Amino acid sequence: NASTITSVKGREVIDSRGNPTVEVDVVTSDGLFRASCPSGASTGIYEAVELRDGGKRYMGKGVLKAVENVNKVLGPALLGKDPADQEGLDALMNQLDGTPNKGNLGANAILGASLAISKAGAGAKKIPLYLHYAELAGHPTGGDFTMPVPCFNVINGGEHAGNKLAFQEFFVIPTGAATYSEAMAIGCEVFHNLKAVIKAKFGGDATLIGDEGGFAPPCDVESGLAMLMEAVDKAGYTDKCTVGLDVAASEFKVPGENKYDLDFKTKGPEKDSSLMLTGDELMAFYQKMCDKYPIVTIEDPFDQDDWKNWSSVVDKMGGPVQIVGDDLTVTNPVKIAQAVEEKAANCLLLKVNQIGSISESIAAVKLSKQNGWGVMTSHRSGETEDCYIADLAVGLCTGQIKTGAPCRGERTAKYNQLLRIEEELGDKAVYPGMDFRAPAWMAK
């Protein structure tokens, strides 16, 4: 007896940065299913379009138009439909929008509905959400499930923080843990030790937290990595932790030149000209850091249009180090295909709001996996308490997830959902550890 959608209601709610976002309720014969959209700060120019109202209200960031599109356009078209038909309903919504980048109805309107539909689909089948995502993707559900290795963003810089630090995120990654729950304990203990290390060096003000729950100390890249390793050492996990970077280099590329400004947040005479690096110099800097620290993943090392340097970094470092495309690939199959062709990355950062629907996100993941790439499931800096990405990471066997520091409710919501999923799976839960780049299911 198929379930049917009996009502669809959109509303404006507030994200973790005090900006409005879209929440959608889908009601079926099985109950009410609610989902909300995240929003990013460092957004790639190729992302699907987030509809914002403009004007004075909420400094122009209102989403009442997107909400109206849910209530007046998408909702009526979804009534009476089967929520288990994810692909069909996502295609229908894209058709109603009629643009390649969801610029008409808004990716935030379509995604809110798509996410709520996916929860309703799981409800219709009376199975957990991660299992529904696995079935939608064609991931076999009879045996074990892979828990993701958590990448905890514990030091924040870039557009996420008010310090001078150019690189956006510094991860501690418990690759040596035996289970997800052990990884969680390690991450939390390192986080607390890092707070003490930063406080001793810079005083209490430096332990205030950024948008994603990490600290934003007045450090540079190298001292950030050094403090991270000191915290790992103090926590007693040197043998169990590796580290990673999200450079978000598109934020400090000098327009029209092969130059990257690592002091981009400083203006005027205070500016440090020695931090203005060419692409080659930045590459050499990455190599130096990787020689010195146990770096296993680097995200967005170059600008989203600097394909030559991307291909070069994969060629030089892509064996031992995962090179993650975020702004480069924007969860878009067209961009992923180009990056595969040019050997410009070897891992997809999965952000559903970059492409704007569950079906298209699954297609992006499968394409990446079929080409031997890793996949890292990701939150956004503007998050809600919705924790669907935890289920997505398990259901799509991504093997890795980043959803901030173990701090701030909108971040811990995801980590906690993973603890519940691990508990539910029991001995069917597998922790991939250092094999996070090529977990059990590669969509072949």
Salt bridges, closest charged atoms under 4 A:
GLU12 OE1 - ARG57 NH2 2.35
GLU23 OE1 - ARG11 NH1 2.79
GLU23 OE1 - ARG34 NE 3.61
ASP25 OD2 - ARG11 NH2 2.73
ASP25 OD1 - ARG34 NE 2.73
ASP30 OD1 - LYS126 NZ 2.76
GLU47 OE1 - ARG380 NH1 3.24
GLU50 OE1 - ARG52 NH2 3.27
ASP53 OD2 - ARG57 NH1 3.99
GLU68 OE2 - LYS72 NZ 3.22
GLU135 OE1 - LYS125 NZ 2.76
GLU169 OE2 - HIS160 ND1 3.88
GLU169 OE1 - LYS402 NZ 2.91
GLU182 OE2 - LYS240 NZ 2.70
ASP211 OD2 - ARG17 NH1 3.24
GLU212 OE2 - HIS160 ND1 3.47
GLU212 OE1 - HIS379 NE2 3.32
GLU222 OE1 - LYS288 NZ 3.87
GLU222 OE2 - LYS292 NZ 2.44
GLU230 OE1 - LYS201 NZ 3.36
GLU230 OE2 - LYS234 NZ 3.15
ASP246 OD2 - LYS402 NZ 3.33
GLU257 OE1 - LYS259 NZ 3.26
ASP261 OD2 - LYS271 NZ 2.59
GLU299 OE1 - LYS402 NZ 2.96
ASP326 OD2 - LYS351 NZ 2.81
GLU360 OE1 - LYS102 NZ 2.86
GLU383 OE1 - LYS414 NZ 2.95
ASP386 OD1 - LYS119 NZ 2.81
GLU410 OE2 - ARG408 NE 2.73
GLU410 OE2 - ARG411 NE 3.03
